[in-house]
Each structure stands twice: as structure tokens, then as C-alpha cells.
Amino acid sequence: MKGETVLVVEDEEDIRELISYNLKREGFEVVALNTGEAGLNAALESPPSLAMLDIMLPGLSGLEVCKKLKSNELTKHVPVILVSAKGDETDVIVGLELGADDYISKPFSPRILVARAKAVIRRGTLNQSDDDSQLLIHQLSMHPGRFEAVIAGKALSLTASEFKILHYLARHPGWVFTRAQIVDAVRGDDYPVTERSIDVQIVGIRKKLGDFDNYIETVRGIGYRFREKGPVKPEGPLK
Ligand code: CA
């Protein structure tokens, strides 16, 4: 991770130092600041490879910094990881909907922190692919142009909405999406999609995935994500 700069904004000194130390040890350059305002200014001056923002900051909160970064041309492509206090699900949901790429909850292990940072930076460069090309992940293959989905060699018969939802999740393995984000992604169908109906659609998709139903993981209190890593089977359901 040479040459990658991580902006860390955290008002608690101990945590700021813990994060900085672990990222530096992995070769990241770290700019560590203690207020949202300072973090925002630093990002606008020199956009980092990643911004790691504590949500609860005095003054400008991590969510407000995230919103400003994601709405500015200069910084909207900077991946954001939010650092939340335990149980702060509402803030995490708001943050994801503002465009944050991932979140970690306190207390976290340094290894998880570093792994998430690397993954988010990697995704930033991987996920530029266009919508219509073939997608291959684990045992799933999807081709939106042909409206084809195949799992372990077997064709899946999905409705248009199911296809869109599965494709949306599978294009971003490991990313957590809220129901509202999924609604936005499938909008354009000729019937109204509600957040509640997303749950119903997910049940339907899992049923059709059969043995591979644990590709779609429920993230309690937040939403859904497509499983990032194998082995996917054999293993108990992750619901
Ligand atoms: Ca804080």
C-alpha cells in the first residue's frame, strides 16, 4: 500500500493513534486530524486514497464530512469508511445512503481495520466496469445484456426486479446496501418498489439460489450484502 494516503479523522486521541499506527505499519501514508473541518479541508486540498471518518465528532460530524466529500467533484471518488460507536445503526444507514463505502464499529480489531481499508481502496479501482458486461462471482454468472443468470451451471429464472437486485448486490461483493439504496437501484420498473418489498424480493431470490442462498447475507439492522469471500459451501447459512 505504498503511495496510498489515508485521511483519518477522529477526535479521541487514543483511537486516532491506534488507527494511524496500524495503517502506517502497513505502509500507508496517514494524515490524522481531530476535527471534521480540518479533515474536510485536508481532503479538498489533496484528495486521499481513503477517508476514515469517525461519525461522532465535535462540530462537523463524520456524516457531514462524508456528505460534503461525496458531493464535491474533487473528492466524490474518495472511498469513505465510517467509524461508528457500537449500536449506532441509524447513523450507519444514513452514512451509507450519503455514499459511504463501508463502516466499522468500535471496538474494532486493528487487523479488521487494515483489511477493510485495503479492500475499499482495491474496490475503488475494480468496480469501474460497465453495467452490461458479464459478471462472474463465486458460482454465479450474470449477463444483464442478455438477461441471463446461471448458478453452478444451472439457469436461474428471475423476475426483472430480482435480476436487478441480485446484479446490483453481486457487482459490489462485500458492500452493505440499505433497503433504500436497493430501492433506488431497481427503480424504473413499472410498479412501485418499497423498502419492505425488498425483503420479500430477497426471500424470493434466496429461494431460487437454492444451495447458494447464503451468497446474500443479511446485515442486521442495516440491510444486505453479497458475500465477498469463499468457501461458500459447505457451511451453515449465514442469515
Ligand atoms: Ca468521536
Boltz pocket constraint, residues with backbone or C-beta under 6 A from the ligand:
constraints:
  - pocket:
      binder: B
      contacts: [[A, 10], [A, 11], [A, 12], [A, 54], [A, 55], [A, 56], [A, 57]]
      max_distance: 6.0
